[in-house]
Amino acid sequence: MQQHLTIVKHPLVQHKLTLMREKDASTAVFRQLLREISQLLAYEVTHELPMTTRQIDTPMQKMDAPVLAGRKLALISILRAGNGLLDGMLELIPSARVGFVGLYRDEVTLQPVQYYFKVPDNLDKRMVIVVDPMLATGNSSAAAVDLLKQAGATDIRFLCLLATPEGVARMKESHPDVPIVTASLDKGLDEKGYILPGLGDAGDRMFGTK
Ligand code: URA
C-alpha cells in the first residue's frame, strides 16, 4: 500500500511545476507543461497496478512476460480542472476508462455542490485514480471520493499537482485509505480558499478563461 501522501520530488516534475507557477506563463505553455507533468505523476501513481504474466514469443524464444492484470483502470476527473490532467495521462494509459464528477465550490461556504456524475461500470473491480490539479480545502475532493465509494469504488488514489496541509488533513480524516500523490505540498490557503504560493486558478490558466 502506498503511503498516505507522496510528494514527487523528481527534478523534471519540480522544474516543470516552477515554470507553471510563473504568472506570465502563457496558456499554451501552461497546458503543455501540465500534459508533461501529468505523465510523470501518472507514472508514480500507477506503480502498484496489479501485474500478471502472459506467454509470448520473442524472435528468440517463448517467455512469460509481465502484463497488467485485471480490469482497465478508471481515471475520474473532477470537473473542470481535472480534465487538464486527463490528456497526458491517457497518452500513457490509453485503455483507461474515464469518468467525470462535476462539483462546484460555493464561493461563500467553500462547500462542494454536485452537478454531474458519470463514471465507468464495475468500479469495485478497478483501480480508480481521481484527478484534480488542486487539493485546496479538500472539501470537493473528499466529496468526490464519497460519491465514488457510494458507486462501489474501493481501490482509490488521488492525484493532484498541488496540495495543502489543510487539504491533506481533510482527506486523511475522511478517507485515510486513499493515498495522495502530488508534486508539491504548498504553504496553505488564503481567505478565499486559493492555494499559497500556488499557481492561481488552475482551470482559468489551462483553459485561458478569466
Ligand atoms: N482551485 C484552484 O484552481 N486554485 C487554487 O488555488 C485553489 C483551488
Residues whose N, C-alpha, C, O or C-beta is under 5 A from the ligand:
A	BS01	URA	M134 A136 G193 Y194 I195 G198 G200 D201 A202 G203
